[in-house]
Each structure stands twice: as structure tokens, then as C-alpha cells.
Amino acid sequence: MRFQLIAARTAFAALLLAALTGVGAVAGVRLGQLSDHIGRLVMIPATILGLLALALSLGWLRSALSRNAGEGKRIGLIALIGSIAFLYWPLTYVYYGYKALPINAATTDPEDPPRFVTLASPGNRTFNAGRKLAYKGEQVTVGYALREEYPTLTHPHAGLLVSPQKAFWRCYEAVKKLGWTIVDANEKDLRIEATDKSLWFGRISDIVIRVRPAGSMGSRVDARSQSREDEPDHGRNAARLKTFFGVFKF
């Protein structure tokens, strides 16, 4: 009985500390008081506390079920459900850090990616499709890895009997629906540039969408999303482009 109650209370305390540490890290980065790097470092002890809360709450649950006793039921359940919810994001981030390609940009056209104009600020705005990286035990180019990893994303997004102008405005409406911040919408050049922020630390990615004629009466839409940091994006930019094409319809 004593172990069960102590486990529930300790799990709840660990969850509370984890949540406070995580909120502090996110708020510190968002408010500019912490760098992105420091924010991620602070999330390490927060995640450890979350794992401790999960382990203790599972110990409470095992004791409760084996003894058929309900001591600490309320805080034990809060700790169990709360720790699972809290750990989802940091553990998902770690998982995609290992699984996703080690790149900071994604595009539907690796050979001829859309180019930034308005957002072509100083810094690394190039997309080097020929850069080598490790992929499934081999050294391949970024362009090859993108096509292998995201075949539905990198196939031509073209529509017959849809004029480039009509496709452009459909792209524009899709961007608005996604809530991205539109920086430039140039109907003459058939180019849209926008920005989007990650959910927690607010990391900014720049997006450019290009519309071109395809055939005599059709259109082709290509897009590119690139983080402003040079570090791997854990698959965020490819996921962002997938979301766009899930909303955009010819």
C-alpha cells in the first residue's frame, strides 16, 4: 500500500517538473531568452523526468492491479496519461532524428528546385542535390535519396487542362488554408514565397512554390521548403510539402 501511494505521488511530481522544465525551454526560446541549442539541451532533463514519471506510474498501475487496490488512483492516472502525452513530442523528435534524411531542405524537383527571390537573404539558400550522404548503408546523392525516400512527393505534380494562372491561385488558397505567412505572391512569375514555424521552438522554414506550363494546356507545380538553420530538420520540411499537396488539388 505504501509503495503504491508513494509511486503515484512521485510519478505526479516528476511529471509536474518535466512539464515545467519543458514549458520553460519552449517559452525561453520563443521569447528569445534562450538559444535554440540551449532550449534543446534543457529538453533533455525534461524528457528524463517524463520517462521517470512514466516508469513510476507504470509501477503504480502494476501494484494497483495486482492488489486490486485504488490508493493514489487519481494522481496515478494523471501521471500515467500525462507522461505518455508529454513524451510523445520529444521521443518523436528523437525518432525522426535517426530515421529522417540528414538534410535541412526538401523539394519536389531535386534537379531543378524552385529558387527563392524575395527570401533569398544572405546565407545558404542553395539546394545541393549532388551532395553525398549515407542512405541505407550506401553513399548516395541528396537528390537520389529524396526520390527513394519520398517517391510520391518527388513525382511530377502536373494537371491537364489547368492553366498555370488557375493553378497559381489554387496554390495561393492552399497556402492561406495552411496558415503559412505569405511573403510574396507573384502572379507574373507564377511564384509564391512563404514562411512557417515549427510547433514548439518556432524554427522558421522558408517555402517557395513554382508553377510552370506543362504541355500545351497543363500546369506543373513544384515546391521547396528549407530551414534557416543548417542542422538536419528531422523530416519537417518534407512533411510540410506533403501537407501542402494534401491540401492543394488541381
For each residue, the residues with C-beta under 8 A, 3 or more apart:
1: 4 5 67 69 71
2: 5 6
3: 6 7 59 63
4: 1 7 8 60 63 64 67 69 71 72 76
5: 1 2 8 9 71 72
6: 2 3 9 10
7: 3 4 10 11 56 57 59 60 63 72 76
8: 4 5 11 12 56 57 60 71 72 73 75 76 79
9: 5 6 12 13 72 75
10: 6 7 13 14 56
11: 7 8 14 15 52 53 54 55 56 57 59 60 75 76 79 80 83
12: 8 9 15 16 53 75 76 78 79
13: 9 10 16 17
14: 10 11 17 18 49 50 52 53 56 79 83
15: 11 12 18 19 49 50 53 57 78 79 82 83 86
16: 12 13 19 20
17: 13 14 20 21 49
18: 14 15 21 22 46 47 49 50 52 53 83 86
19: 15 16 22 23 46 82 86
20: 16 17 23 24
21: 17 18 24 25 42 43 45 46 49
22: 18 19 25 26 43 46 50 86 90
23: 19 20 26 27
24: 20 21 27 28 42
25: 21 22 28 29 34 39 40 42 43 46
26: 22 23 29 30 39 200 201
27: 23 24 30 31 33
28: 24 25 31 33 34 38 39 42
29: 25 26 32 33 34 35 36 38 39 201 202
30: 26 27 201 202
31: 27 28
32: 29
33: 27 28 29
34: 25 28 29 38 39 42
35: 29 38 39
36: 29 39 40 201 203 229
37: 40 41
38: 28 29 34 35 41 42
39: 25 26 28 29 34 35 36 42 43 201
40: 25 36 37 43 44 201
41: 37 38 44
42: 21 24 25 28 34 38 39 45 46
43: 21 22 25 39 40 46 47 90
44: 40 41 47 48
45: 21 42 48 49
46: 18 19 21 22 25 42 43 49 50 90
47: 18 43 44 50 51 87 90 91
48: 44 45 51 52
49: 14 15 17 18 21 45 46 52 53
50: 14 15 18 22 46 47 53 54 83 86 87 90
51: 47 48 54 55 83 87
52: 11 14 18 48 49 55 56
53: 11 12 14 15 18 49 50 56 57 79 82 83 86
54: 11 50 51 57 58 80 83 84 87
55: 11 51 52 58 59
56: 7 8 10 11 14 52 53 59 60 79
57: 7 8 11 15 53 54 60 61 76 79 80 83
58: 54 55 61 62 80
59: 3 7 11 55 56 62 63
60: 4 7 8 11 56 57 63 64 72 76 79 80
61: 57 58 64 65 76 80
62: 58 59 65 66
63: 3 4 7 59 60 66 67 69
64: 4 60 61 67 68 69 70 71 72 73 76
65: 61 62 68
66: 62 63
67: 1 4 63 64
68: 64 65
69: 1 4 63 64
70: 64 73
71: 1 4 5 8 64
72: 4 5 7 8 9 60 64 75 76
73: 8 64 70 76 77
74: 77 78
75: 8 9 11 12 72 78 79
76: 4 7 8 11 12 57 60 61 64 72 73 79 80
77: 73 74 80 81
78: 12 15 74 75 81 82
79: 8 11 12 14 15 53 56 57 60 75 76 82 83
80: 11 54 57 58 60 61 76 77 83 84
81: 77 78 84 85
82: 15 19 53 78 79 85 86
83: 11 14 15 18 50 51 53 54 57 79 80 86 87
84: 54 80 81 87 88
85: 81 82 88
86: 15 18 19 22 50 53 82 83 89 90
87: 47 50 51 54 83 84 90 91
88: 84 85 91 92
89: 86 92 93 199 200
90: 22 43 46 47 50 86 87 93 94
91: 47 87 88 94 95
92: 88 89 95 96
93: 89 90 96 97 234
94: 90 91 97 98
95: 91 92 98 99
96: 92 93 99 100 234 235
97: 93 94 100 232 234
98: 94 95
99: 95 96 235
100: 96 97 232 233 234 235 238
101: 133 135 142 145 146 149 232 235 238
102: 133 134 232
103: 106 133 142 145 146 232 233 237
104: 226 227 229 230 231 232 233 237
105: 127 224 225 226 227 233 237
106: 103 146 150 153 224 225 226 233 237 238 240 241
107: 110 113 114 127 146 154 222 223 224 225 241
108: 153 154 157 221 222 223 224 241
109: 112 113 114 154 222 224
110: 107 113 127 129 142 143 146 147 154
111: 129 143
112: 109 222
113: 107 109 110 127 129 222 224
114: 107 109 191 208 209 210 222 223 224
115: 120 208 210
116: 119 120 125 193 206 208 226
117: 120 184 186 189 191 193 208
118: 183 184 193
119: 116 125 183 184 193 195 206 208
120: 115 116 117 125
121: 125
122:
123: 228
124: 230
125: 116 119 120 121 226
126:
127: 105 107 110 113 224 226
128: 131 142
129: 110 111 113 141 142 143 146
130: 141 142 143
131: 128 141 142
132: 139 140 141 142
133: 101 102 103 139 140 141 142 145
134: 102 137 138 139
135: 101 138 139 140 144 145 148 149
136:
137: 134
138: 134 135
139: 132 133 134 135
140: 132 133 135 144 145 148
141: 129 130 131 132 133 144 145
142: 101 103 110 128 129 130 131 132 133 145 146
143: 110 111 129 130 146 147
144: 135 140 141 147 148
145: 101 103 133 135 140 141 142 148 149
146: 101 103 106 107 110 129 142 143 149 150 153 154 238
147: 110 143 144 150 151 154
148: 135 140 144 145 151
149: 101 135 145 146 238
150: 106 146 147 153 154 238 242
151: 147 148 154 155
152: 155 242
153: 106 108 146 150 238 241 242 245
154: 107 108 109 110 146 147 150 151
155: 151 152
156: 214 220
157: 108 220 221 222 245 250
158: 214 215 218 219 220 221 250
159: 162 167 214 218 219 250
160: 215 217 218
161: 217 218
162: 159 166 167 218 219 250
163: 166 167 217 219
164: 167 168 190 211 212 213 219
165: 168 169 187 190
166: 162 163 169 170 219
167: 159 162 163 164 170 171 190 211 219 221 250
168: 164 165 171 172 187 190 192 211
169: 165 166 172 173 187
170: 166 167 173 174 248 249 250
171: 167 168 174 175 192 209 211 221 248
172: 168 169 175 176 182 185 192
173: 169 170 176 177
174: 170 171 177 178 244 247 248
175: 171 172 178 180 182 192 194 207 209 244
176: 172 173 179 180 182
177: 173 174 247
178: 174 175 196 243 244 247
179: 176 196
180: 175 176 194 195 196 207
181: 194 195 196
182: 172 175 176 185 192 193 194
183: 118 119 193 194 195
184: 117 118 119 191 192 193
185: 172 182 191 192 193
186: 117 189 190 191 192
187: 165 168 169 190
188:
189: 117 186
190: 164 165 167 168 186 187 210 211 212
191: 114 117 184 185 186 208 209 210 211
192: 168 171 172 175 182 184 185 186 207 208 209
193: 116 117 118 119 182 183 184 185 206 207 208 209
194: 175 180 181 182 183 206 207 208 209
195: 119 180 181 183 204 205 206 207
196: 178 179 180 181 204 205 207 225 240
197: 202 203 204 205
198: 201 202 203 205 236
199: 89
200: 26 89
201: 26 29 30 36 39 40 198
202: 29 30 197 198
203: 36 197 198 227 228 229 236
204: 195 196 197 227 228
205: 195 196 197 198 225 226 227 228 233 236 237 240
206: 116 119 193 194 195 225 226 228
207: 175 180 192 193 194 195 196 223 224 225 226 240 244
208: 114 115 116 117 119 191 192 193 194 223 224
209: 114 171 175 191 192 193 194 221 222 223 244
210: 114 115 190 191 221 222 223
211: 164 167 168 171 190 191 219 220 221
212: 164 190 219 220 222
213: 164 218 219 220
214: 156 158 159 218 219 220
215: 158 160 218
216:
217: 160 161 163
218: 158 159 160 161 162 213 214 215
219: 158 159 162 163 164 166 167 211 212 213 214 250
220: 156 157 158 211 212 213 214
221: 108 157 158 167 171 209 210 211 248
222: 107 108 109 112 113 114 157 209 210 212
223: 107 108 114 207 208 209 210 241 244 245
224: 105 106 107 108 109 113 114 127 207 208 241
225: 105 106 107 196 205 206 207 237 238 240 241
226: 104 105 106 116 125 127 205 206 207 237
227: 104 105 203 204 205 230 231 233 236 237
228: 123 203 204 205 206
229: 36 104 203
230: 104 124 227
231: 104 227
232: 97 100 101 102 103 104
233: 100 103 104 105 106 205 227 236 237
234: 93 96 97 100
235: 96 99 100 101 238 239
236: 198 203 205 227 233 239 240
237: 103 104 105 106 205 225 226 227 233 240 241
238: 100 101 106 146 149 150 153 225 235 241 242
239: 235 236 242 243
240: 106 196 205 207 225 236 237 243 244
241: 106 107 108 153 223 224 225 237 238 244 245
242: 150 152 153 238 239 245 246
243: 178 239 240 246 247
244: 174 175 178 207 209 223 240 241 247 248
245: 153 157 223 241 242 248
246: 242 243
247: 174 177 178 243 244
248: 170 171 174 221 244 245
249: 170
250: 157 158 159 162 167 170 219
